[in-house]
């Protein structure tokens, strides 16, 4: 049994001004092919798929040359038509040259946006299907933030999306994809699907599955999978910062040759989401930044630290609103990680900046109105460290260096070349910083940070904040300039009908 393996992933913020070009996907290690591709993401989708697929005797995995996450991470806009055509064209050519294949596994995301391509993941499946023929079985794994409908499954046979946010179960979904792909190739599984769009548009910051009713929605899907053999349920929460024709929530149910059961499962899960639609949107409290900083200071004063201040709304990484307010309110013993300030980092390194040197420069701001204006920071350089590789930890890599600057009364600012979502406190302490030195940690993250700061028991107080104006990352999604979709077609911005047939 020969199975081709490929990857093409991006979570595209279509409102950012910087396109994601061909060169953004090209860096040491990317594109990857053969065993190098199969060894990527060992704790995620790819790792789970490869491990289980290789448990079956006689299964050969062929790693097709694939781009990995772009060096810009999620802080980049539309993928250019050139980049998409170049990488997908190369993958299709390799599939044709190295075939025939019995199956194809595709590590995808679901929220990719490409200039001129309405549904990129479905288009990838279409072109792959044309390359490998009708007999090959095609399976894909997805992030639950996909903007998906039934188009992908018109060309592919199976889809498996993570159920938890933070995404703890990527490895599990990769394992499922391998197991079911082998079964389908052997003729032991005949996929039957039902897909229902649920007209709910929700910001990702409220979608934490560690609390109800998002946890209840996940449990509803898990119960169906537990009670009915060979049933698999995907709930795509949607990615509202991707302007997509297939935006909003989607439920997909798959069974072994039983379309009526697939229909019953999909209807039940979709109806559950619709009944709880207001609770889904009210699941997290968002504070204006000034209030959040004040509440952080009050929490520290009564012994409710450490405190995490999470600026969920910063999509460029360059936003300075939180940093400015921390300075204005005189917050102390605060670690700000990170402010994306590529030009400042480049200039500092060009000047040979070293630990112990004085630092006096403008940082951040200027990417777009949501980033605010630069803030002048005067202090002392503490550390200059190499940035993690792209896709590692909080996707803060991509080359270059991070600079740690001490300023104010026990405060530290970490500068990075681009957006870095800090997921684990260990990412900060690996910079040479002392955990005991900080009462407050201010980060740029929506929910992923809960993996290390909440679920681990690190933080006693967590405050989600955003600027008062409805900028790019706001929870007030009706302020975003959609052109491929309308906020009014979704709850709570309009009065759409209940999900139907």
N, C-alpha and C positions, 0 to 999 in steps of 0.2 A: 504494500500500500504506500503510494507516494503522495505526500501532502506538501504543498507549497505554503510558505509562511511569509507574510509581508506586513508592513506597518506604514500607516500614513495618518498622523494624529495632529490635531490642533484645536484649541478652544479659542475661537476667533472673536475678539471684541471689535465689532464692525464700526463702532463710533470713534475709535482711535484714529488719529490722522496718519499713522505710519503703516504702510502696507508691509506684508510679510513676503519678502522676495526670495528668489532662488538661493542667493548667497546666505540667507539666514539659516538655511537647513544644512549648510556645508561647513563643517568644522572637524577637527580631529575626532574620529569615531563615527561621524555621520557624513554621508549615508553608510549603512552597515549591511553586510551580506553574509551568507553562510553561517558558520558557527558564531561569528561575532554578533550577528543579528539575534540569533537564538539565545545568546547569553545576556541580552539586555533585559532590564527590569526584572531581575530574578524573583522579587517579592510581589510582582504585579501580574498583569494579564499574561504577558509573554512567558514568564517563569512558570506559572501554573500550567499553561498549555503545553510547554515543552516537557515538563516533568511527567505529566500524565500520558502524553502521546508516546513517550519513549518507554512506558511500562508495557506497551503492547508489542509483542514480537512481530517482526516483519514490517514495522512502520518506518519509513524513511522521511525525514523532514528536510526540506530544501529551502534554505533562507534566501529569499529574493531581495536584491539590493533595494533598500528602503531608507528614506530620510527619517531620522529620529526627530524628537521635539526640536523646534527651531531654537537657536541660541537666545532669542528674544522672549522665550517662554510664552506666557499668556498676555504679556504687555505689548501686543502687536495686533494690527488690524487685518483687513482683507488679505487673503493670499492672492498673489498676482496670478493671472491666467498663465503667464509664462512658467512660473514655478510649478503650478499644478500640472500643466501639460508635460513639462520636462520629466518630473519624477514619476508620474503615473505612466507616461509613455515608455519610460525605461522599464518599469515593472511589467507592463503588458508584454513588451518585447521579450523579456527574460522568461515569462511564463510560456510564451509561444515557443521559444527556442529550447527550453529545458523540459517541456512536457513530453508525454501526457502525464496529467495528474489525476488522482482519484478524488482529491479534496484540496481545498484552499482555506487557510485560516488567515483572517485579517484583523490585526489589532488597530482599531479605529477609536474615534472619540464620540462623534455625533453632533458636535457644534462647530465643525469646520465650515468656513464661509469663503467662497472663491468668486472673484469677479467673473460674472457671466455664467456661473453654474449654480442653479437654484438649489439642488440637493446633492452636495458633493459625495457623501458616503454612498448614496444610491447610484450615483454616476460611476463611482469606483467599482461597485458591485456589477454594474452593467458592463463596463469595459473588461473586468476580470472574467465575467461569464462569457463574453464573446471570445476571449482568449483561450479558455479552458474547455469550452463546450458544455452541452446540456447535461452530460452524465456526471460530471464532477460535482461534489457536494461543497457548498460554500458556507462558512460560518464566520461570524464576526463578534468581537467583544466591544462594549461601549461604556462610556461614562454615563451616569444617570442624568447629566446635564446636556444630553443630546437634544437637539431640535429635530425630532424624527416623526415620521408617519409610517405609512405602509409601503413607501416607494422602495426602500432597501430590500424588503422581503419579496418584492416582485422579481428580483434577480438572484438574491441569496436565499439560502434555505433556513438558516438559523441565526438568531441574535441573542446575546447574553449581556445584560447590563448590570453594573454594580447596584446594590440595594442600599448601601450605607453612605452617609455623608457626615464625617470624613469617610473616604473610600477604603474601608478595611478589607473588602472582599474581592479586590481585583484578582488576586491569586486564585480564589475559589471560582470565579467566573471563567478564568482561563482554563482551569481544570475541567469545568463543565463543558466548555467548548470542545476540548480535546476528546473527552469521553463520548459526547454525542455525535461529533463528527465521525469518529471511528464507527460507532453504531450505525449511523446513516449510510456510510459507505458500504458496510456489510449488509445493508438492507433490513436491519433490526429496528430502525426508527424512521418513520415517514412523517415529516413535520407537517402539521396543520396549524394555521395561524388565525388569530382574530386581533385586529388593531382598532382601537377606539381613541379618538382625540377628545381630550377633556379641556374645555375652554377656560383654563385658569392660568393667569400670568403672574408668577411670583418671583421676587428677587432671591438670589441664591443665599443671602445672609439669613433668611428665615427658615431655610430648608434643612436645618440640623436634625438628623434622625435620632439623636439622643433624647429627644423630648417629644411628647404628644403635640399635635396629632400626626406628625410625620412618622414617628415610631409606630403608631397604630397602622398607618397606611402600609409601611413595610411589613409589619406583622400580618396584615391581611393577605399580602402576596405570599408570604412564607407559609401560612396555613394552607393555602391552596396547593402549594408545592408539596407539603407534607402529607396531605390527605389523599391526593390523587397521584398515583405513580406516573412518571413521565410527563408531568405538567411543569412548565417553566413560565414565569411571569416577569416581565420587565415593566417598571414604572419610570418613564423618563420625566423628570421634574421640569425640564426645559431650561434653556439658557437665554434669559431676556436681553443680554447684552450682545447677542447675535441677531441681527435683523434678518429674519428667515421666514420664508413662506410657510414653513412647517413648524413655527414656534408654538410655545405652550406645552402643556402636559400631554403625555401619550401613554396609553396602556397597551402592551402587547402580551398576548397569551399564546403559548405553543403547546400542542399535544401530539401524541403519537397516533396520527391518522384519525383523530376524532374532532372534526370541526365544530360539532355541536357543543362539546365540552369546552373547547377553546372560546367559543362565543359566550357561554355561561360564565366562565371565569373572568374574561375581560369585562363583561357587563357589570359583574359584581364589584370588581376592584374600582372601575371607573365611577360607579354609583357611590361607592364609599368615599372616594376623593371628593366628589361633588357635594355630598351631604356635609362634609367637613371643610368646605372651601374657605369659610371665614376663619375658622380656627387655624388652618394652614397659613394664612396670611398674618395672623396675629401671634405667631409662635415665638417671635423674638422682639424685644423692645430695643429700639434704636434711639440713642440720645444725641442731641446736638453736641458738637465737640466741646463747646465751653462748659456745658452741663456735665459731660463725661469727665473732663479734667477735674472739675470741682468735686464730683462724687468720688473720684479716685483719691484725692487728697483726704476727703472725709473718711474713706474706708481705711486708709493707712493710719489715720489718727486714732481709730478705735480698734486697731489690731486686726483688721480684716484684709491684710495683705498676705502674700503678694497680689497685686492687681494687674490684670491684663486690660489694656486699652486697645481695642481692635478697630482700626479704621478700615471698615469693610469696603468702603466706596472707592478707594484709590485704585484705578485701573491702569494708570501709567507707571505708578511707583514713585512719581516725582512730587506728589502732593505734599504741601508744607503746612496745611491748615492745623494739623494736630501738633506739629513741632512748634509752630508759632504760639499756639495757645498754652502749651506746656511752659514755654519761656515767659509768656505774659502773666500767667498765674503763679510763677515762681515754684513750680513743682521741683522737688529734689529727689535724689537717688532714683532717677528715672533712666531707663535704657530705651532708646528709640532705634528700632531696627526694622527696616532700613529706610533711608531716603535715597531714591535713585537720582544720581547726579553725575552722569557719565563725563561731562566736560570737566567738572571740578576734579573728579578722580584722575582723569587723564592729565590735567595740568599739574596736579600735585605730584604724580609719579614722575612727570617730565622734569620737575624741579628737584627730584631726588629726595622727596619728603620721607623722613624716617621717624621711628618712635622717639619721643622726647622733643621733637621739633614743635615750634609754635604753629598754630593753624588759625588763619583769619581769611575767610572766603565766603561767598554766597553759595548756598546749596539748594538743590531742588527747584521746583517751580517751572513755569513757562511752557510745559508741553502743550497745554490747552487750558481753557478757563478752569477746568476741574482741578488742575494742579496748583492753582494759586500762584503767588509770586515768590521769588527766591528769598531765603532767610539768611541773614549774615550770622555766622557762627564763629566765635573767637574762643580758642581753647588750646589744647595740647594733643598731639598725635600719640595714641597709646599703642596701636597695632596697625600693621599693613599686612594683609593676608591674601593668599590666592583665593579667588572665588571658586565655589564648587562647580562641577561640570554641569552642563545643561541637563535638566530633568532630574537632578539629584536633590533630595530633601525638598525644600520649598520652592523649587524652580528658580532659584536666585543665581544660577550659574550662567554660563555663556562666555567664560573667559574674563580676563581682567582681574582686578583686585578689589577687596573691601578695605575701607579705612575706618578705624575706630578713633573717635575724637572725644576727649574729656572736656566738658564745659559746664558752667554754672556750678551748682552745689551738689557734687556727686553724680552729675548726669553724664551719660555717654551717648553719642550719636554714631551710628554705623552708616557709612556711605557705600552704596553699591552702584555698579554701572547700569543696572536695570531693576525692574520690579523683583522683589524677593519676598515670597510668602514664607515666613518663618513658621515651621510646623512643630518642631521639637525644641524645647529649651536647650538641649545639648548642642544644637547648631550655634547658639550664642556663646555657650561656655567654651566651645572649641576654638573661639576667637581669642582665648586667653583672658576672658572676663570672669569675675568672681560672682557666683549666684547670690551670695550673701550681701553683696554691695548694692542691691537694687530692691526697692519696694514696689516699683511700677515698671512694667514692660509694655511699651507701645509698639504695635506691629501693624503690618498691612495684610490683613487676611479676613476672609469671610467666615469660613467654618473649619477649614483644614487645621487651623491652629488648635482646635479642641482636642485633637489627637494627643498632643504633648502637653498642653497647658491646662486642659479641663479633665479629660478622661484619665489622665495620669495622677490627678489630685494635686498638681503644682499650684494652681491659682485658687485663692479663696474667693476672689471677686473678679467677675468678668463684665466689662462694659463695652458694648458695641456702639460706635459713634460714626457720624458723618457730618459734613458741613451743612449749614442751614439752607444754603441754596440747593436746588435740585440739579446737581451736576451729573456728570457721566455715570457714576456708580450709584446714584440715588435709589432708594426704595420706591420713590414715586415715579414708577415706570412710564406713566402717561406723559411725562415731560421729555422722554427720549424721542428723537426725530426718526421714527420708523418710516420706512418707505415700502418694504416688502410685506409688511403686516400692519394691522391697526390695533392699538391698545384697546379701542372700544369694542373689539370683537371678543374680548376676554373679560372674565370676572377678575377684579372688581371694577373695571373701568367702563364696562358696558353691561348689558343685560342679555347675555347669550343664552340660548336654550340649553337645557340639560343634555349631556352627552347621549346621543341616540344611536340608531341602528347604523 
